[in-house]
Amino acid sequence: QVQLVESGGGLVQPGGSLRLSCAASGIIFSVYDMTWYRQAPGKQRELVTTITSGGRTNYADSVKGRFTISRDNVKNMMYLQMNSLKPEDTAVYYCNADNTFYSHNYWGQGTQVTVSS
């Protein structure tokens, strides 16, 4: 049974920081590309940042220089360090695991991030 469980969301003031975590189980974590997506109210889900199985990263322009993605293949964990948060970062953040070779794609349940004073 595959599970992706996000944690670390919450309410933070503009300019503040949060660290999201995604705990994976039921998959060979190291062979999956891992991605953070987010969805704000009334908007489509958007890609925030990806870290491939090989460790390459890419970021949406809106978060470059503020967010950092990382992974720990021993602990089967992915992280998102979010700094200098802005109100427009408010969204539900989702963890995604993808392996195109096996055509496997899995989602977590999401964690709410609210940036407000």
N, C-alpha and C positions, 0 to 999 in steps of 0.2 A: 504494500500500500504506500503510494507516494504522498508525501506531505511536504508542503512549503509553508512555514509559519513565520509571518512577519511580527516584529515587535519594535518598540522604541518610539512610536509616534506619540504625539501629545500637543499641548498648547505651548507656544513659545512666542516671545516678543520679536518684532522686527530687529534684525541684526544678530539675533541669537543663533544657537547651534543645537542640532539634534543628531543622534546617531541611530540609524535604523539597522536592524539585523534581520536576516532571513535564515532560518534553520531548515535544512533539507534532510529528509529521510526517505528511504525506499528507492533511491537512485544511486548510481555510481557518479557521485557529485562531480568528480574531477573531469569527466568527459562532457559535461554540459556547459554551454554558454549561458551565463547568468545575466539577467537584465532587471533593472528597476524601471517600472512604468508608473505613471500617475494619472489620475483622473480628477479634475476639478468639477464642481457642480455645473451642470449644463454644458460641459465640454467633452470632447472625445478623449479617450485614453491616449496618452502620448509617451513615447520613449524618453526616458531621462538619461540613462547610462547603461552601458553594457561592458562586461568583462568576459572575454572568451575563455575557453578551456585552456588556452595557451597563455593567458594573462594579458592579452591586449585589451586596451580600454578605448571607449569612445564616449563622448558626452554631447548632449544637446547644447546648442549655443547658449541657451538661457541659463545653464547651470555651470558652464565652464569657468574654472577658477574659484568656484564656491563649493562644489560637491566633489567628493572623492569616493570612488567605488573600490572595494577590495574583496578578496575571498581567502578563505582558509580551507584548503582541500583536506586537511587532517580532521578538522572539526566539522566539516560539511556546512560551513557558514559563509554567508555573504553579508557585506556591510555597506552602508552608505553614510558617510560623514557629510553632514550638511552644515555649512557655515554661512554667515552673512545672510540669513534667511530673510525673505521678502514676503509680503502678503500674497503675492501672486504664486508663491510656492505652495499655498494651501491646496491640499488635495488628499485623496486616498492614494497611498503608495502601495504598489503591488510588486511582488517578487515573481519572476518568471524563469523557468529552466527550459532550455531548448537543446535538443540534439537532432540535427537534421538527418544524420546518417540513419538513425533508428526511427525517424519521424515521431519523436516524442516531444510533447510540449505540455508543461504543467504550470499552473498558477497558484499563488497563495490567496488568502482571503482578504488581504489588504490591511493597512494600518493608517489611521487618520493623522494627518499633520495639519495643524492650524497655526498660522502665523498672524498674530493680531496683538495690538496693544490694548 
